[in-house]
Amino acid sequence: MAMSSATDSVTVLTGMYAAEAEYLAAGGPGRASFDLLAPFFAPDVVLHQADALPYGGTWRGHDGMARFFLAMAEAWESFEMEEQEFLATGETAVVLTQIRARARATGRELGFPVLQTIRVEDGRIAEVYPFYWDTRAIADACRTGGVPRPFGG
């Protein structure tokens, strides 16, 4: 019996976030295998990140997703999903996540919301659009050039 699209998207996303936590706990990009995450993403998945971010641009396919996670690891020393709410489900799910992260370049810690629209097709994530409240604050925290340094730093 087929699941409803709402149940299906929640199941897929819950599984993906659990696999992502397992992937990060196993050492993350460069250490853990992307195979932990691959089953949750369509082979032609597309991730659209805001251009202003250190990992901005469009990432395509499983190779693109693996490279995206490497770019995230270069930008962030830590990246914790503190709270998560599924605001809408169906073929396109909307997920609000509260993030607490520490930038690798500056050591600055930020708390910020990310709202994602995630399209699920045939039980896999096909397309993701993350929306950040303040891309400049994130870019600034991840950039050493031109950022005010603390006294004695």
C-alpha positions in Angstrom: 0.0 0.0 0.0 1.4 3.4 -1.0 2.1 6.0 1.6 0.5 9.4 1.2 2.9 12.1 -0.1 2.8 13.8 3.3 3.7 10.7 5.2 6.3 9.9 2.6 8.1 13.3 2.7 8.2 13.2 6.5 9.6 9.7 6.5 12.2 10.6 3.9 13.2 13.8 5.7 13.3 12.3 9.2 15.5 9.5 7.8 17.8 11.9 6.0 18.3 14.1 9.1 19.0 11.0 11.2 21.5 9.8 8.5 23.1 13.3 8.4 23.6 13.1 12.2 25.2 9.7 11.9 27.4 10.9 9.0 28.6 13.9 11.0 29.1 11.7 14.1 31.3 9.3 12.0 33.6 12.2 11.1 31.6 13.9 8.4 33.0 15.0 5.0 36.3 13.5 4.1 36.1 10.9 6.8 32.6 9.3 6.7 31.2 7.9 3.6 28.5 9.8 1.7 26.9 6.4 1.2 25.1 7.0 4.5 23.2 9.9 2.9 23.0 8.9 -0.7 19.8 6.7 -0.5 17.8 9.8 0.6 18.8 11.9 -2.4 17.6 11.4 -6.0 20.6 10.8 -8.4 19.8 14.2 -10.1 19.1 16.1 -6.8 19.6 19.9 -7.0 20.5 22.0 -4.0 20.3 25.8 -4.4 22.3 27.8 -1.9 22.3 31.6 -1.8 25.3 32.9 -3.8 26.4 35.2 -0.9 27.2 32.2 1.3 30.8 30.7 1.4 29.2 27.5 0.0 26.8 29.4 -2.4 25.7 28.2 -5.8 23.9 25.2 -7.3 25.0 21.7 -6.3 23.8 18.8 -8.5 23.7 15.1 -8.1 25.3 12.9 -5.4 28.8 14.2 -6.3 27.6 17.7 -5.9 26.0 16.9 -2.5 29.3 15.3 -1.3 31.2 18.4 -2.4 28.6 20.6 -0.7 29.2 18.8 2.6 33.0 19.3 2.2 32.4 23.0 1.6 30.2 23.2 4.7 32.9 21.5 6.8 35.5 24.0 5.5 33.2 26.9 6.6 31.9 25.5 9.9 33.8 24.0 12.8 30.4 23.0 14.3 26.9 23.1 12.8 24.2 21.9 15.2 20.5 21.6 14.3 19.0 22.7 17.7 15.2 22.7 16.9 13.3 21.5 13.8 9.7 22.0 12.8 7.9 20.6 9.8 5.6 23.4 8.8 4.1 21.8 5.8 4.4 18.3 4.2 3.4 16.9 0.9 5.4 16.6 -2.3 7.1 19.9 -1.2 7.9 20.0 2.5 8.7 23.2 4.4 11.1 22.7 7.4 12.2 25.4 9.8 15.5 24.6 11.6 17.3 26.7 14.3 21.0 26.4 13.8 23.9 27.0 16.2 27.2 27.1 14.4 30.8 28.1 14.9 32.7 29.5 11.9 36.1 27.8 11.3 37.8 31.0 10.0 36.9 33.3 12.8 35.7 31.1 15.7 32.6 33.2 15.8 29.4 31.5 17.0 26.1 32.3 15.4 22.5 31.3 16.0 20.2 31.6 13.0 17.0 30.1 11.4 17.0 28.3 8.1 13.7 27.7 6.3 14.0 25.0 3.6 11.5 24.0 0.9 12.3 20.4 0.0 10.7 18.6 -3.0 10.4 14.8 -2.5 9.8 12.6 -5.6 9.5 8.8 -5.5 10.7 8.6 -1.9 13.9 10.7 -2.4 14.8 14.3 -2.0 14.8 15.9 -5.5 15.3 19.6 -4.9 16.2 21.8 -1.9 15.9 25.6 -1.5 17.3 26.8 1.9 16.4 30.4 2.9 18.6 32.2 5.4 17.5 35.2 7.4 20.9 37.0 7.1 23.4 35.7 4.6 25.7 38.6 5.2 26.1 37.8 8.9 27.0 34.2 7.9 29.4 35.2 5.2 31.1 37.7 7.6 31.5 35.1 10.3 33.2 32.8 7.8 35.5 35.4 6.3 38.8 36.4 8.0 39.6 39.4 5.7 38.0 42.7 6.7 36.3 41.3 9.8 37.1 43.3 13.0 39.5 41.3 15.2 39.2 41.2 19.0 41.9 43.1 20.9 45.0 41.0 21.3 43.5 38.5 18.6 
